[in-house]
Amino acid sequence: MPDQLLFAIEVTLNGLMAGVLYSLVALGFVLIFKASGVFNYAQGVMALFAAMTLVGIQKGQVPFSHLINSILGTDLHYFGWHIPALIAIVLTAGVMVLFAWIVERFVLKHLVNQPDIILFMATIGLTYFMEGFGDLMWGPDLKKLDVGLAQGGSLWIEEHTAFLGGDGFYGFFIDKLDIAATVVAALLVTALIMFSQYTKQGRAMRAVADDHQAALSVGISLRFIWVLVWSVAGFVALVAGIMWGAKSGVQFSLSLIALKALPVLMLGGFTSIPGAIVGGLIIGVGEKLFEFSVGPLIGGATENWFAYVLALLFLVFRPQGLFGEKIIERV
Amino acid sequence: MKLKKLAAVTTAAVMMATPVLADLMFPSLSYRTGPYAANGTPVADGFADYYTLLNQRDGGIGGVMTRVVECETGYSTEKGVECYEATKGDGALVYQPLSTGITYQLIPKVTADGVSLLTGGYGRTSAANGDVFSNVFNFPANYWNGASHAVNHVLDVNGGDISGKSIALVYHNSAYGKEPIRTLEELAAKHGFSLSLLPVDHPGQEQKSQWLQIRREKPDYVFMWGWGVMNQVAIQEASNIRFPMENFIGIWWSGSENDVAAAGDAANGYKALTFHNVGTNFPVFDDIQKYVVDAGLAAGDGSNVGTVLYNRGLYGAMLAAEAVKAAQAIHGVADITPAMMRDGLENLVVTDESMEAIGMKGFGPNFAVSCENHGGPGLGAVQQWDATAQSWNMISGFEPSDMDVIQPLIDADSAAYAAENNIPSQCN
């Protein structure tokens, strides 16, 4: 095969992997939007907060140590333990459940029956609060996230594909972290589908997503469902935070990964889990192939805007996104 | 009666709030929050700790205490300008805004207000021409010097001949990231290497396309003009494709402990440029430990002392403090004004003797500032990361840059600015 074609295949494969990472972020948005009609602006910062909490718990960091030391004149930083990654992930998931409960108790509960835009504004406020709160709790320094995920190009894949091309082709480059992210994302989506199809709470969640009023009339607690949905979205944020944080370290910029999810949501639809996955894959492949083929001709750095252009094109022809529900409002 | 009481209380409060003693005010436009907080915090700590040291150890500068007024910018240009407006009336002597965006906004403002701007290693490169930019200083080095330092290092490694070699520039797709391109193009023509440009969009969390391209094209060297998360991801991606780290050279804003942390051992051998020394092996750090950290007066918890970005904040504070001494000597006044401070900056001379006197001999290059040259000679060095020892090591001294290439670029850019803004010669 010509090397140029092999390179295009390599870019496509890496685009698919990048798309999976975008989908992970988009999933959190979809879950909350589907169940409550709220576009959760705080989803990105939830990923940051979850990753910071995970590292903090794992390393035994004293939360709010800077504040405590400033007030009490102490010199506390670490408890002196190191918790295995798996236990730390479980504990962090617990913190995200607590976070969901607090959000419901102190924010959402007071906004029942308010227009969607009010709820959206509330999540913007939540974002800024969480940014500051996370900094205060765990400090603004960059934290290395180590949960045992392998990184770097897979030598096995390179060696076993090098024969496909000429001297200028060194085999396909696939990052081991991206492979892990794909497996985790597949497991996560399977678990979410199983949960929503085969558990009482999952079915209640779907009922609320379909029709709030009808769900309430059969005795489903809206408040419980909100806590449940925000907890699941918090867990998804934790998974996204782990995958992205393993690449760049855990730092404030992690919250900006939400920007990568927006075109995915526009393309896939705000209410569809498969839409988030397919949308992510299309955006990932599309932006990488565009950068590969057209980027060098126009100076590069096309990925960010191309993703939005692609999403806008879809909006023109299918405003609800690929898998979104068509909203018909009668007057 | 109530009004009288209120007036008396207000008067008392105002009197208490008004500083009775003279002081030397240094605004610190810091960013301890926002996307670059991990970098902004150690810089702000180093800056503040140096003035605390001067107050505690020396009783200030020339007998006048120093005062640092910190204003949070969050690395936002708008907030940076707000900080400037909020602090300039408080006797601010010199601004070090730690942001090229804020610098560009402040250049006309400081010039009109008679305050000075010191932007070591960032900002507008052509501000080195003091004949045009009367109140802006960018010693000891600027981005164009940095581009030349990187090429000079590659020349050194290759015995002075890099014709036929290929260099890729991975850069933040912003005005900052594009700064070295013109200089590198000139240097490519001069030395016969090929240059490819790989922009990365803000914030730089996703760089797979750029590093796949590097893997395909296999350049001999990669230079990086990055900031924040872009650096960490780039170093990780470079290790992923097994690009030789010793051939990967970052500008000084891509060479801190934060930048190599995420990649762990894989970052071993990565190089970065610098215009000041690394580590704590200087007497000034003993004094910081004794008078600042142990005394519980450190701006942070002391854990940042000696890191690259802490040292950069400390170095910037030291240069401003030395300029105060120069201003005090010129004008024979201890409590100097912003206008006197400008004179001090313009007559600053850094020598081995002056650096030894403050416990920092060899910490930065020796240089002299003049009316025409606000950038100094543009000396810079190369540092390399040792992942085993978890430390940066200097692998060169402070070497000159190719001013034959850079000076005409500075002259041309500053002349265009002068013509555009109708600025007459400042030095005649």
Boltz contact constraints between the chains, C-beta under 6 A:
constraints:
  - contact:
      token1: [A, 7]
      token2: [B, 216]
      max_distance: 6.0
  - contact:
      token1: [A, 14]
      token2: [B, 208]
      max_distance: 6.0
  - contact:
      token1: [A, 18]
      token2: [B, 208]
      max_distance: 6.0
  - contact:
      token1: [A, 140]
      token2: [B, 37]
      max_distance: 6.0
  - contact:
      token1: [A, 140]
      token2: [B, 38]
      max_distance: 6.0
  - contact:
      token1: [A, 140]
      token2: [B, 41]
      max_distance: 6.0
  - contact:
      token1: [A, 141]
      token2: [B, 38]
      max_distance: 6.0
  - contact:
      token1: [A, 142]
      token2: [B, 38]
      max_distance: 6.0
  - contact:
      token1: [A, 142]
      token2: [B, 258]
      max_distance: 6.0
  - contact:
      token1: [A, 142]
      token2: [B, 261]
      max_distance: 6.0
  - contact:
      token1: [A, 144]
      token2: [B, 261]
      max_distance: 6.0
  - contact:
      token1: [A, 144]
      token2: [B, 262]
      max_distance: 6.0
  - contact:
      token1: [A, 152]
      token2: [B, 240]
      max_distance: 6.0
  - contact:
      token1: [A, 153]
      token2: [B, 240]
      max_distance: 6.0
  - contact:
      token1: [A, 173]
      token2: [B, 215]
      max_distance: 6.0
  - contact:
      token1: [A, 175]
      token2: [B, 240]
      max_distance: 6.0
  - contact:
      token1: [A, 247]
      token2: [B, 233]
      max_distance: 6.0
  - contact:
      token1: [A, 247]
      token2: [B, 236]
      max_distance: 6.0
  - contact:
      token1: [A, 248]
      token2: [B, 229]
      max_distance: 6.0
  - contact:
      token1: [A, 248]
      token2: [B, 232]
      max_distance: 6.0
  - contact:
      token1: [A, 248]
      token2: [B, 233]
      max_distance: 6.0
  - contact:
      token1: [A, 248]
      token2: [B, 262]
      max_distance: 6.0
  - contact:
      token1: [A, 249]
      token2: [B, 232]
      max_distance: 6.0
  - contact:
      token1: [A, 249]
      token2: [B, 261]
      max_distance: 6.0
  - contact:
      token1: [A, 249]
      token2: [B, 262]
      max_distance: 6.0
  - contact:
      token1: [A, 251]
      token2: [B, 38]
      max_distance: 6.0
  - contact:
      token1: [A, 252]
      token2: [B, 35]
      max_distance: 6.0
  - contact:
      token1: [A, 252]
      token2: [B, 37]
      max_distance: 6.0
  - contact:
      token1: [A, 253]
      token2: [B, 35]
      max_distance: 6.0
  - contact:
      token1: [A, 253]
      token2: [B, 203]
      max_distance: 6.0
  - contact:
      token1: [A, 253]
      token2: [B, 228]
      max_distance: 6.0
  - contact:
      token1: [A, 253]
      token2: [B, 229]
      max_distance: 6.0
  - contact:
      token1: [A, 256]
      token2: [B, 203]
      max_distance: 6.0
  - contact:
      token1: [A, 288]
      token2: [B, 209]
      max_distance: 6.0
  - contact:
      token1: [A, 291]
      token2: [B, 209]
      max_distance: 6.0
  - contact:
      token1: [A, 300]
      token2: [B, 199]
      max_distance: 6.0
  - contact:
      token1: [A, 301]
      token2: [B, 173]
      max_distance: 6.0
  - contact:
      token1: [A, 301]
      token2: [B, 199]
      max_distance: 6.0
  - contact:
      token1: [A, 301]
      token2: [B, 201]
      max_distance: 6.0
  - contact:
      token1: [A, 304]
      token2: [B, 201]
      max_distance: 6.0
